Amino acid sequence: MSELENRRPIKSRGAGWARGSATVLARMGVTPDAISASSVVFAAAGAGLLVASSFMPDWRRSALLIAAGACVQGRLICNLLDGMVAVEHGKGSSSGPIWNELPDRVADLLLLVAAGYAGSMLGQAWCEPLGWLAGALAVLTAYVRELGRGLGQPADFSGPMAKPHRMAALTAACVVSALEPLWGGRGQVLLIALAVIAAGAAWTVVRRVGHLAAGLAKNG
């Protein structure tokens, strides 16, 4: 099974800015593995901003939350460009599959757990366990996908809470949370977002396991 068959379908891969950025990075000699590692840097920065925001009053907290949302998107851009540089520009390495998967799991945990701690420190006690639950389920969605690949099945990127959906939900939560001073909110948006992400990720695991079982039965 080729790597092309195992690439996540992403519409923005065909966007001019994405193609141009990948071309520039390839010409500069930036490796896909370095881009993948940069996604963890963005995730760590976003996680730090999320936690720090809970110590800030009102609009200072808002500014940090907006910056955290930008870091989440930076992480996704790295995830987009590493594959483009590797595949479209032929810069992939033998260790590429490791760098393609492992940093993603670290980034998911950093961001979701940090969101949980941020909400918890704002007074939403359920945020912390929900952050850990969402992070664990995010890793599990990827595990099921890779289990399927190991069993000879196509990569299953189905949702409703695959990586792009999780990060879109978290980005939206950061932006809406930044507006909480308008109505005196303190972490309720993060609580709701983490509950939605955890529930959606759980359903994603169930769906992918069902797809995998059906695929194995069909081929067996």
PyMOL commands that set and color helices and strands:
alter all, ss='L'
color gray80, all
select helices_A, chain A and resi 4-6+11-14+16-28+32-53+58-87+96-121+127-150+163-177+180-182+188-219
alter helices_A, ss='H'
color red, helices_A
deselect
rebuild
show_as cartoon
